[in-house]
């Protein structure tokens, strides 16, 4: 066979292989293009959903803050710090920023001013998380228990210390006795807290008695009455 014939055959074979490879690449590119189109559409949908969700959350947060601020006397600096604190709480607990903003309303309803509310919010959020109830109930139980015991004071720092003491004792009692945080709170917000206040007894002493009642099946408001 002549060298020229071999060269022609090699060139022809190479051209055929090249054409086959190009055909394969074209098919792959077509498939990738289809995938890219699908990915692009999925990304666009996800982006739109994300934007809609973020917008909804912003509006809900803004509405909740507006309702809370409507019943509180605040200045611009306090309003900014209240919003910042609500968002911080959302980052460190399972409580949402909107729920935190709503909690200010209940704190104000309990008689706390802006400074007291800013200080109290993180502790109430921890209390809600430990007791496995929402911020509205957590705020009511914590502040009502504190008030029933005569531990609500004007100074924001001291009030926070008192609130922390109350919520810590209630959560600890839940782990030591056969009753929930809510049941211990309800015992104090009934007649239990006022009885301790009149008798000049501490919350620690009172909750110890309530724990003994709980282990005998007497819980909540009934235990407070006893």
C-alpha positions in Angstrom: 0.0 0.0 0.0 1.4 3.4 -1.0 2.3 5.9 1.7 -0.1 8.3 0.2 -3.0 5.8 0.6 -2.1 5.3 4.3 -2.0 9.1 4.8 -5.4 9.4 3.2 -6.9 6.6 5.3 -5.4 8.2 8.5 -6.7 11.6 7.6 -10.2 10.2 6.8 -10.3 8.2 10.1 -9.2 11.2 12.1 -11.8 13.3 10.5 -14.5 10.7 11.3 -13.3 10.5 14.9 -13.2 14.3 15.2 -16.7 14.5 13.8 -18.0 11.9 16.2 -16.4 13.7 19.2 -17.9 17.0 18.0 -21.2 15.4 17.7 -21.0 14.1 21.3 -19.8 17.5 22.6 -22.7 19.1 20.8 -25.1 16.7 22.5 -23.5 17.4 25.9 -23.6 21.1 25.4 -27.3 20.9 24.5 -28.0 18.9 27.6 -26.0 21.3 29.7 -27.8 24.2 28.2 -31.1 22.6 29.1 -29.9 22.0 32.7 -28.6 25.5 32.9 -32.0 26.8 31.8 -33.7 24.7 34.4 -31.3 25.8 37.1 -31.7 29.4 36.1 -35.5 29.1 36.3 -35.2 27.3 39.7 -32.9 30.0 41.0 -35.2 32.8 39.8 -38.2 31.2 41.5 -36.2 30.6 44.7 -35.0 34.2 44.6 -38.6 35.5 44.1 -39.9 33.4 47.0 -37.0 34.6 49.2 -37.7 38.2 48.4 -41.4 37.8 49.0 -40.8 36.1 52.3 -38.3 38.7 53.4 -40.7 41.5 52.5 -43.5 39.8 54.4 -41.3 39.3 57.5 -40.2 43.0 57.3 -43.8 44.2 57.1 -44.9 41.9 60.0 -41.9 43.1 62.1 -42.6 46.7 61.3 -46.3 46.3 62.2 -45.5 44.6 65.5 -43.0 47.3 66.5 -45.6 50.0 65.6 -48.2 48.4 67.8 -45.8 48.1 70.7 -44.5 51.6 70.4 -48.0 53.0 70.3 -48.5 52.2 74.0 -45.0 53.2 75.1 -43.4 56.6 75.6 -40.1 56.4 73.7 -37.5 58.5 71.9 -35.8 57.8 68.6 -32.7 56.3 70.3 -34.9 53.9 72.4 -36.9 52.9 69.3 -33.7 52.1 67.4 -32.4 50.1 70.3 -35.6 48.2 70.8 -35.6 47.1 67.1 -32.0 46.1 67.3 -32.5 44.1 70.5 -35.5 42.3 68.9 -33.4 41.2 66.0 -30.5 40.2 68.2 -32.9 37.9 70.2 -34.1 36.3 67.0 -30.4 35.4 66.2 -29.7 33.8 69.5 -33.0 32.0 70.3 -35.8 30.2 68.4 -38.0 33.3 68.9 -38.6 35.3 65.7 -37.9 39.0 65.4 -41.6 39.7 65.0 -42.5 37.7 68.1 -39.9 39.7 70.0 -41.3 43.0 68.7 -44.8 41.9 69.9 -43.4 41.0 73.3 -42.6 44.7 73.9 -46.4 45.3 73.8 -46.9 42.8 76.7 -44.0 44.2 78.6 -45.4 47.7 78.3 -48.8 46.3 79.3 -47.2 44.9 82.5 -46.0 48.4 83.3 -42.4 48.2 82.1 -41.0 51.3 80.4 -38.7 51.3 77.3 -35.4 50.8 79.2 -36.8 48.0 81.3 -38.3 46.3 78.3 -35.1 46.4 76.3 -33.3 44.8 79.3 -36.0 42.3 79.9 -36.6 41.0 76.4 -33.6 38.6 76.1 -34.5 37.0 79.4 -38.2 36.6 78.6 -37.1 35.0 75.3 -35.0 32.5 77.1 -37.9 31.8 79.5 -40.2 31.2 76.6 -37.7 28.8 75.0 -37.2 26.9 78.3 -40.9 26.7 79.0 -41.8 25.9 75.4 -44.5 28.5 75.1 -44.9 31.6 73.0 -43.6 35.1 73.9 -47.0 36.5 74.8 -47.6 33.8 77.4 -43.9 33.9 78.6 -44.1 37.7 79.1 -47.4 37.5 81.0 -46.2 34.6 83.3 -42.7 36.1 84.0 -43.9 39.7 84.6 -47.0 38.7 86.6 -45.0 36.3 88.8 -42.4 39.1 89.4 -45.1 41.6 90.2 -47.0 39.1 92.5 -43.8 38.7 94.5 -43.2 42.4 94.8 -40.0 42.3 92.8 -40.9 44.8 90.0 -38.8 47.9 90.5 -38.2 51.1 88.5 -34.5 50.7 88.0 -34.0 48.8 84.7 -30.8 46.9 85.8 -32.2 45.9 89.2 -35.5 44.9 87.5 -33.7 42.7 85.1 -31.8 41.0 88.0 -35.1 40.4 89.7 -36.8 39.1 86.5 -33.8 36.8 85.9 -34.0 35.4 89.4 -37.7 34.7 89.0 -37.5 33.0 85.7 -34.4 31.0 86.7 -36.1 29.7 89.8 -39.2 28.7 87.8 -37.2 26.9 85.1 -35.0 25.1 87.8 -38.2 23.9 89.6 -39.4 22.4 86.4 -36.3 20.2 86.3 -36.5 19.2 90.0 -40.3 18.6 90.5 -43.2 17.0 88.7 -44.7 20.2 87.3 -44.2 22.5 84.3 -42.8 26.0 84.2 -46.2 27.3 83.4 -47.8 25.5 86.4 -45.3 27.0 88.8 -45.9 30.4 87.3 -49.6 30.0 87.6 -49.2 29.1 91.2 -47.4 32.3 91.9 -49.6 34.6 89.8 -52.6 33.2 91.7 -52.5 33.5 95.5 -49.0 32.0 95.9 -47.0 35.1 95.1 -49.0 37.5 97.2 -48.9 35.1 100.1 -45.1 34.9 100.0 -44.9 38.7 99.8 -47.1 39.1 102.8 -45.2 36.5 104.8 -41.9 38.0 103.7 -40.7 34.7 102.2 -38.4 34.4 99.2 -39.4 32.9 95.9 -36.9 30.1 96.5 -38.7 29.1 99.7 -42.1 29.4 98.1 -41.2 27.4 95.0 -39.7 24.7 97.2 -43.1 24.3 98.9 -44.8 24.3 95.5 -42.4 21.6 94.4 -43.5 19.5 97.3 -47.1 20.0 96.4 -46.4 19.2 92.8 -44.9 15.8 93.7 -48.2 15.0 95.4 -50.2 16.0 92.4 -51.3 19.5 93.5 -50.2 21.9 90.8 -50.9 25.3 89.2 -53.4 27.7 90.7 -54.6 25.0 93.1 -51.1 24.8 94.6 -51.0 28.6 94.8 -54.3 28.6 96.7 -52.9 26.1 99.3 
